[in-house]
Amino acid sequence: MLLIGNVYFALQAILTSRELADARSQIATDNSDKKILGFSRMFIDDVLNSGKEVDFDTRLKLENAVRDIKDSDILAQWNKFVNSTSEAQAQIEVKNLLALLMEKM
């Protein structure tokens, strides 16, 4: 009887640890989605809808927010946008950035 009880509880422990790992993974995904959404809102409000040139503090805030996402693809696309040499190129890179942000959520 003790052996059967031990096997039962061992299986329950394994199943519970798998559920815990799945829950942790879901939480990490939710946190990442929140960061992406927060950055997207900030970018749209402070850059696209501002109607004026973006100041240094806003740029720094955006840079920190995009780095906080910890996604190399998003950071690379952000750098392409920031390093654009013309307005036409910046517009293309902003479209690519927004598309990538929506894809990652």
Beta strands, then each sheet from edge to edge (+ up, - down):
end
